[in-house]
């Protein structure tokens, strides 16, 4: 089923399908769209299987609106909102393949509950380490 109308609201892109049903997905999956101006977002075209923003070099497939994980998990949300985190370095610090962690972040693969818990535990540990750094006022 195709999307025939789109609009943006906050952190989401919405679509209306041919049958009138509405769906949405998080803009966290599409950083250029997330940070784009309204005028940039308005410059799109519908294609055979999706929506394309030539100026932003972004494509959103129609089928992606039907994915089960249209909303990022907590793990995905952390990495998608913190691009300053070096994914390869983080993955190496917990002993997993960086490509595998990228696949988890991008939704290509899903970690087991145990693996997800170990990654989140490392994120928490990193946060505690960062909090232990004294503020400049205390130096």
Backbone as numpy.savetxt, mean C-alpha at the origin, in Angstrom:
# Nx Ny Nz CAx CAy CAz Cx Cy Cz
-16.29 -7.56 -14.69 -17.13 -6.38 -14.69 -16.25 -5.14 -14.69
-16.60 -4.16 -15.46 -15.81 -2.94 -15.59 -16.27 -1.86 -14.62
-15.34 -0.97 -14.34 -15.62 0.24 -13.57 -15.95 1.32 -14.61
-17.03 2.08 -14.37 -17.36 3.12 -15.35 -17.31 4.53 -14.76
-17.05 4.62 -13.46 -16.90 5.92 -12.81 -15.97 5.76 -11.62
-15.09 6.74 -11.43 -14.21 6.73 -10.25 -14.26 8.07 -9.56
-13.91 8.07 -8.27 -13.77 9.29 -7.50 -12.87 8.99 -6.31
-12.39 10.04 -5.69 -11.46 9.93 -4.57 -12.08 10.56 -3.35
-11.79 9.97 -2.20 -12.26 10.53 -0.93 -11.26 10.11 0.13
-10.57 11.06 0.68 -9.58 10.75 1.72 -8.49 9.82 1.20
-8.37 8.68 1.82 -7.31 7.73 1.48 -7.78 6.62 0.54
-8.88 6.85 -0.18 -9.44 5.79 -1.02 -9.73 6.26 -2.44
-9.69 5.30 -3.35 -10.22 5.47 -4.69 -11.47 4.60 -4.74
-12.54 5.18 -5.21 -13.82 4.47 -5.32 -14.12 4.22 -6.79
-14.86 3.17 -7.02 -15.30 2.86 -8.36 -16.75 2.41 -8.38
-17.45 2.76 -9.46 -18.81 2.27 -9.66 -18.76 1.33 -10.84
-19.27 0.12 -10.63 -19.26 -0.90 -11.69 -20.45 -0.73 -12.61
-20.40 -1.44 -13.72 -21.49 -1.39 -14.70 -22.84 -1.73 -14.09
-22.84 -2.60 -13.08 -24.12 -3.00 -12.48 -24.57 -2.06 -11.36
-23.80 -0.97 -11.14 -24.17 0.03 -10.13 -23.54 -0.18 -8.77
-22.93 -1.33 -8.52 -22.30 -1.55 -7.22 -21.05 -0.68 -7.10
-20.78 -0.26 -5.87 -19.62 0.57 -5.60 -18.59 -0.23 -4.82
-17.33 0.08 -5.08 -16.23 -0.59 -4.40 -15.13 0.43 -4.15
-14.19 0.05 -3.32 -13.10 0.97 -3.04 -11.83 0.19 -2.74
-10.72 0.91 -2.80 -9.46 0.35 -2.34 -8.58 1.48 -1.84
-7.64 1.11 -1.01 -6.77 2.08 -0.38 -5.79 2.70 -1.37
-5.58 3.98 -1.24 -4.58 4.66 -2.06 -3.16 4.34 -1.59
-3.02 3.66 -0.46 -1.68 3.27 -0.03 -1.02 2.36 -1.06
-1.82 1.65 -1.84 -1.26 0.78 -2.88 -0.70 1.59 -4.04
-1.10 2.84 -4.15 -0.74 3.66 -5.31 -0.17 5.00 -4.84
1.06 5.01 -4.39 1.67 6.21 -3.83 1.55 7.43 -4.74
1.82 7.32 -6.05 1.68 8.52 -6.89 0.26 9.09 -6.89
-0.75 8.23 -6.86 -2.14 8.71 -6.80 -2.44 9.32 -5.44
-1.87 8.73 -4.42 -2.10 9.20 -3.05 -1.61 10.63 -2.87
-0.47 10.93 -3.48 0.13 12.25 -3.29 -0.19 13.22 -4.43
-0.94 12.77 -5.41 -1.26 13.61 -6.58 -2.27 14.70 -6.22
-2.23 15.75 -7.00 -3.21 16.83 -6.85 -4.54 16.37 -7.48
-5.59 17.10 -7.18 -6.90 16.79 -7.78 -6.83 16.87 -9.30
-6.10 17.86 -9.81 -6.03 18.00 -11.27 -5.24 16.84 -11.89
-4.22 16.35 -11.23 -3.48 15.19 -11.74 -4.36 13.94 -11.70
-5.11 13.79 -10.62 -6.00 12.63 -10.50 -7.09 12.64 -11.57
-7.48 13.82 -12.00 -8.56 13.94 -13.00 -8.10 13.57 -14.41
-6.82 13.44 -14.63 -6.29 13.15 -15.97 -6.06 11.65 -16.13
-7.15 10.91 -16.27 -7.08 9.46 -16.42 -7.87 9.05 -17.65
-7.67 7.79 -18.02 -8.48 7.23 -19.09 -8.78 5.78 -18.75
-9.96 5.36 -19.17 -10.35 3.96 -19.01 -9.77 3.16 -20.16
-9.22 2.02 -19.83 -8.72 1.10 -20.84 -9.55 -0.17 -20.86
-9.07 -1.14 -21.58 -9.79 -2.42 -21.69 -9.91 -3.12 -20.33
-8.83 -3.08 -19.54 -8.85 -3.82 -18.28 -8.53 -2.97 -17.06
-8.52 -1.63 -17.22 -8.23 -0.80 -16.06 -8.24 0.68 -16.36
-7.69 1.41 -15.42 -7.66 2.87 -15.48 -6.19 3.28 -15.52
-5.88 4.25 -16.37 -4.48 4.67 -16.53 -4.35 6.17 -16.37
-3.33 6.58 -15.60 -2.96 7.98 -15.42 -1.61 8.18 -16.10
-1.59 8.61 -17.37 -0.33 8.75 -18.10 0.67 9.68 -17.41
0.19 10.81 -16.92 1.08 11.78 -16.28 1.75 11.21 -15.04
1.05 10.34 -14.32 1.58 9.75 -13.09 2.21 8.38 -13.31
2.02 7.83 -14.51 2.49 6.48 -14.83 1.94 5.45 -13.83
0.63 5.51 -13.64 -0.07 4.62 -12.70 -1.18 3.90 -13.44
-1.29 2.60 -13.17 -2.38 1.79 -13.69 -3.09 1.11 -12.53
-4.41 1.11 -12.56 -5.22 0.41 -11.58 -6.15 -0.51 -12.36
-6.00 -1.80 -12.14 -6.84 -2.74 -12.89 -8.25 -2.76 -12.31
-9.21 -3.06 -13.17 -10.58 -3.20 -12.71 -10.69 -4.31 -11.68
-10.00 -5.41 -11.92 -10.11 -6.56 -11.02 -9.55 -6.27 -9.64
-8.62 -5.29 -9.52 -8.05 -4.99 -8.21 -9.10 -4.46 -7.23
-10.19 -3.94 -7.74 -11.26 -3.47 -6.87 -11.98 -4.64 -6.20
-11.80 -5.83 -6.73 -12.45 -7.01 -6.16 -11.53 -7.86 -5.30
-10.27 -7.46 -5.17 -9.33 -8.23 -4.35 -9.80 -8.26 -2.90
-9.53 -9.38 -2.25 -9.88 -9.50 -0.83 -9.10 -8.50 0.02
-7.87 -8.20 -0.40 -7.01 -7.32 0.39 -6.94 -5.91 -0.17
-8.09 -5.36 -0.56 -8.11 -3.99 -1.07 -7.66 -3.02 0.03
-7.77 -3.42 1.27 -7.31 -2.63 2.41 -6.04 -3.28 2.95
-4.92 -2.55 3.03 -3.67 -3.15 3.50 -3.78 -3.65 4.94
-3.08 -4.74 5.22 -2.99 -5.25 6.59 -2.13 -4.28 7.40
-2.06 -4.49 8.71 -1.22 -3.64 9.55 0.24 -3.69 9.10
0.69 -4.88 8.77 2.07 -5.06 8.30 2.30 -4.27 7.01
1.43 -4.45 6.05 1.55 -3.73 4.78 1.46 -2.23 4.99
0.50 -1.81 5.80 0.30 -0.39 6.07 1.57 0.25 6.64
2.25 -0.46 7.54 3.47 0.08 8.14 4.51 0.39 7.06
4.78 -0.58 6.21 5.82 -0.37 5.20 5.37 0.58 4.09
4.09 0.56 3.75 3.59 1.46 2.70 3.59 2.92 3.15
3.43 3.15 4.45 3.42 4.53 4.96 4.79 4.99 5.45
5.76 4.08 5.45 7.12 4.42 5.88 8.13 3.99 4.83
8.13 4.65 3.68 9.08 4.27 2.62 10.53 4.51 3.01
10.74 5.25 4.11 12.11 5.49 4.56 12.74 4.23 5.19
11.91 3.24 5.50 12.43 1.98 6.05 13.04 1.18 4.90
14.27 0.80 5.05 14.96 -0.01 4.05 14.46 -1.45 4.18
13.64 -1.87 3.24 13.00 -3.20 3.32 14.05 -4.31 3.28
15.05 -4.17 2.43 16.09 -5.21 2.34 16.84 -5.32 3.66
17.23 -4.18 4.23 17.94 -4.21 5.51 17.09 -4.77 6.62
15.82 -4.38 6.65 14.90 -4.89 7.67 14.75 -6.40 7.52
14.53 -6.87 6.30 14.37 -8.31 6.06 15.61 -9.08 6.50
16.77 -8.57 6.14 18.01 -9.24 6.54 18.16 -9.30 8.06
17.68 -8.25 8.76 17.81 -8.22 10.22 16.97 -9.29 10.90
15.92 -9.76 10.22 15.10 -10.81 10.82 15.27 -12.16 10.11
16.23 -12.20 9.18 16.58 -13.47 8.56 15.62 -13.98 7.50
14.95 -13.06 6.79 14.12 -13.51 5.68 14.59 -12.86 4.39
14.25 -13.44 3.29 14.63 -12.95 1.99 13.94 -11.60 1.73
14.71 -10.58 1.33 14.09 -9.27 1.06 12.99 -9.32 0.01
13.15 -10.15 -1.01 12.10 -10.26 -2.04 10.82 -10.83 -1.45
10.97 -11.76 -0.52 9.80 -12.34 0.13 9.07 -11.28 0.94
9.81 -10.45 1.69 9.17 -9.39 2.46 8.48 -8.40 1.53
9.10 -8.06 0.42 8.45 -7.16 -0.56 7.15 -7.79 -1.09
7.18 -9.09 -1.31 5.96 -9.78 -1.76 4.86 -9.71 -0.71
5.24 -9.83 0.57 4.25 -9.68 1.65 3.68 -8.26 1.64
4.55 -7.28 1.52 4.13 -5.87 1.55 3.21 -5.56 0.38
3.53 -6.07 -0.80 2.74 -5.76 -2.00 1.55 -6.68 -2.20
1.35 -7.62 -1.30 0.19 -8.50 -1.38 0.31 -9.63 -2.37
1.51 -9.85 -2.91 1.72 -10.95 -3.85 1.67 -12.28 -3.10
2.19 -12.28 -1.89 2.16 -13.46 -1.02 1.66 -13.03 0.34
1.14 -14.02 1.08 0.66 -13.75 2.43 1.53 -14.52 3.42
2.01 -13.82 4.45 2.81 -14.53 5.45 1.91 -15.39 6.33
2.50 -16.44 6.88 1.77 -17.22 7.88 1.54 -16.33 9.09
0.64 -16.72 9.96 0.37 -15.94 11.18 1.65 -15.81 12.00
2.42 -16.91 12.07 3.66 -16.90 12.84 4.68 -15.94 12.23
4.82 -15.98 10.91 5.78 -15.11 10.24 5.37 -13.66 10.40
4.07 -13.38 10.22 3.59 -12.01 10.38 3.85 -11.52 11.81
3.61 -12.37 12.79 3.85 -11.99 14.19 5.33 -11.69 14.42
6.23 -12.47 13.83 7.67 -12.24 14.03 8.09 -10.92 13.38
7.52 -10.59 12.23 7.85 -9.33 11.57 7.34 -8.16 12.41
6.12 -8.26 12.90 5.56 -7.19 13.72 6.32 -7.05 15.03
6.77 -8.17 15.61 7.58 -8.08 16.83 8.87 -7.31 16.57
9.47 -7.52 15.40 10.70 -6.79 15.06 10.42 -5.31 14.84
9.26 -4.99 14.26 8.88 -3.59 14.11 8.75 -2.94 15.49
8.12 -3.64 16.42 7.97 -3.11 17.78 9.33 -2.93 18.45
10.22 -3.92 18.27 11.56 -3.83 18.86 12.31 -2.62 18.29
12.17 -2.42 16.99 12.81 -1.26 16.35 12.27 0.04 16.94
10.97 0.08 17.17 10.36 1.26 17.79 10.91 1.51 19.19
11.06 0.44 19.97 11.63 0.59 21.31 13.07 1.10 21.24
13.83 0.58 20.29 15.21 1.03 20.12 15.25 2.52 19.77
14.35 2.94 18.92 14.31 4.34 18.52 13.90 5.23 19.70
12.97 4.75 20.51 12.54 5.53 21.68 13.64 5.64 22.73
14.57 4.71 22.74 15.64 4.72 23.73 16.71 5.78 23.42
16.67 6.34 22.21 17.63 7.39 21.85 17.23 8.66 22.58
18.16 9.25 23.34 17.80 10.46 24.08 17.44 11.62 23.18
16.52 12.43 23.65 16.15 13.66 22.94 17.31 14.64 23.05
17.45 15.54 22.08 18.55 16.51 22.14 18.57 17.31 23.43
17.44 17.59 24.05 17.39 18.36 25.28 18.09 17.63 26.43
18.21 16.31 26.33 18.82 15.52 27.40 20.28 15.23 27.15
20.81 15.65 26.03 22.22 15.37 25.70 23.15 16.30 26.38
